[in-house]
Structure formats: structure tokens, C-alpha cells
Amino acid sequence: MDTVSFSVFPDDTFLDLRLYQYGWEECAPLHSFGPFVRNHFLFHYIISGQGKLDSNNADGVTRYYRLGPGQGFLICPGQINTYCADENHPWKYVWLEFDGLRAAEYLDSAGLSVSQPIYRPQSPSRGDMLCERMLYIAENASASPLHLVGHLCLFLDELIQSSVTRRETKGGQLRDFYIQEAVMYIQQNYHRPITVEEVADGCKLNRSYFSKLFKEVIGCTPQEFIIRLRLTKAAEMMRTTSAPIGDIAVRCGYPNQLHFSQAFKKRYGLAPREWRKQNGVAT
């Protein structure tokens, strides 16, 4: 028999990072989940026992992993995965589902991706610390959203610092300044038809160099970041207001509602109206 505890995050106003659900589970033998596609990042840390992960990489090829205590695995948005507990020694794990404009950047810093989904700590004690960070969130569901997001930041910092696949950061303060300026500019102007050239000009940088720098630091292209910000803002407004979807589209930089619907469905897997119905806001 499974023993499971999970909670759903109560607030959707965090854009850089946001929790969706979190919990732990002591699985029954051969308990499996999938094949399934997630809309957000999902990270499991194995506390005890064993299991198997079937994970599609970026080329659509399925790789198989046998995993045990002290290891973790990442599932990325849009990726098909199946994972199953061992028959004789079923695993117990804790998980966090999260996303946000900078989530991919932080996971890349830990060396985790669609093609490299397995986390291994630099030492058992570092793995234990990561587990403690995750269990704190899972066991304090009644804490305020701001408190929990703060602990999500601590979890991601520990994930980066402890991972054996951690990437060393390059560059210096000037590079970081340019990207901070670019992100702030996008956040202030996403509601109108801004271009990558405009953002690059605002930073006084060549467009190709700016795009390369942006992707190195943030983990996606400037255009992808603009789209993600617009759609995240749109989802926030659909969840928290009763404004018509057409008005929300315009306010998020999509004067053409068809283009907005296509982009939203590609990101969230559902048309805006259906997504809004499933998330509890009446149209």
C-alpha cells in the first residue's frame, strides 16, 4: 500500500520561481506513474529503496536508469516519462514541482536537463541537506507562499552547489549587469510589441552578441523569455481575475487573440478557455 503526502501551492503571483505541488511518497512494489507529460519541472529525490526511470531525451530517444537512495531525477516540461518502484525494494521519495522564468537557468547551473536528468550529490551529507530542504517544503504546506518560495530558492541553491554535474559560471559583473538591465526592460515593456533588437539596443549591444550572452545567463533566447513572460502574466491574470481572455491577450502583448491562443496552448497544453476552467476561474 502506498503512503503519500502532497500539497498544492496556493498562490500564482511569483514569476521568477513558482511552486505548483510538493510532497513525499512511500511507494508500493511496482507502483508506477506514466507515461505522462508535465507542464512544469518536477524533481524527485530518492530517500530509500530503488526504482526505474524511463526518460525521453531531447532527440526523442528513451533512456533507462536504475536509481537508488541519494539520487534524484528531473522531469522537464513537455518530456515523456515513466517511473516505477522496484518490486522487492520500492522507493520512497520526496518531490517538488516548480517553474518560473529563471527555473531553467538554475537547473542548467546544476547540470540538469532533458538529456541529463539524473542528480548525484558530491557527498552523502550534501544529498541529505538537499533532502532536508525538500522535506521542509513538503511538511510545511500551511506556511505563507513567500516563505515557501524562499525555501524553494534554498533548495535550488543546494541543488546547484551539491550536484556533481554543476556548471561553473563564467563572465563577470558587467555581463550580469547587461542581462539584469535586459530582463528589467522586458518586464516593463512585455505588453507592447518589443523586439530583440530593441532590447539589445537598450543595452548598447550587438544583437547576435546580446542573444548569445542572454542565453548563456538565462538559459533561453531573449525571444523565448519574452514569450514565457507574456504567457506567465496571462495565466496569472486568468487565474486571479475575471477579465475577458481577449482583453488579457492584448494586455500581455498579443493583439491577435488567435496567435495568443496558439502560443498559450503550446506552452500549457490547453487552450486558454479550457485552462481557465480547470484552474477555477469562471469565464
Secondary structure, DSSP 4 states (H G I P E B T S, - for coil): --EEEEEE------SS-EEEEEEEEEPPTT-EEEEEE-SSEEEEEEEESBEEEEEE-TTS-EEEEEE-TT-EEEE-TT-EEEEEE-SSSB-EEEEEEEE-TTHHHHHHHTT--SS--EE-BSSHHHHHHHHHHHHHHHT-TTS-HHHHHHHHHHHHHHHHHHBTTPPPP---HHHHHHHHHHHHHHHHHTTS---HHHHHHHTT--HHHHHHHHHHHHSS-HHHHHHHHHHHHHHHHHHH----HHHHHHHTT-SSHHHHHHHHHHHHSS-HHHHHHHTT---
